Amino acid sequence: MTINDLMARLEAFLSAALVEVRLETADGEEARPPLMVAGWLPPRGEDGEPRIPYLILRPIKGSDNADGSTVTIQLCLETYSEATAGWMDLTNVIQRIRGALTASPTLGPCCLELPLVWELFDEQPLPQWGAIITTIWTVPRADWLVSTQ
């Protein structure tokens, strides 16, 4: 299983876990779950730029050693609310993600490692609200992948 396979499984898993979440949108459309974005946002103004709310799944680093391999994936959450309690949307989504991942910490041959770390940004560019959840996954070692192909 490659890093891209893990990303695809995580995206599908989180989409299912958040399907019932309803978040205010920046463009005044009907409330909806956050859009899933793998990697990075396109430059502002480009076609296909996702609209807030969204959840970016971003592989940021990995390691291989004698004990195994890990991949760190950040989940970057952006919500929208003009209310001063808009931060509560972030914590509600974080709670759903934490609950789903810790209840089912295995995706294929990959396993979520604890601790799962989350944080709200110190500075919030209101009316946008942001947070990051950092996850670490044990994955098959690269040498094992090469030997099975």
Secondary structure, 3 states (H helix, E strand, C coil): CCHHHHHHHHHHHHHHHCCCCCECCCCCCCCECCEEEECCCCCCCCCCCCCCCEEEEEEEEEEEECCEEEEEEEEEEEEECCCCCCHHHHHHHHHHHHHHHHHCCEECCEEEEEEEEEEECCCCCCCEEEEEEEEEEEECCHHHHHHCC
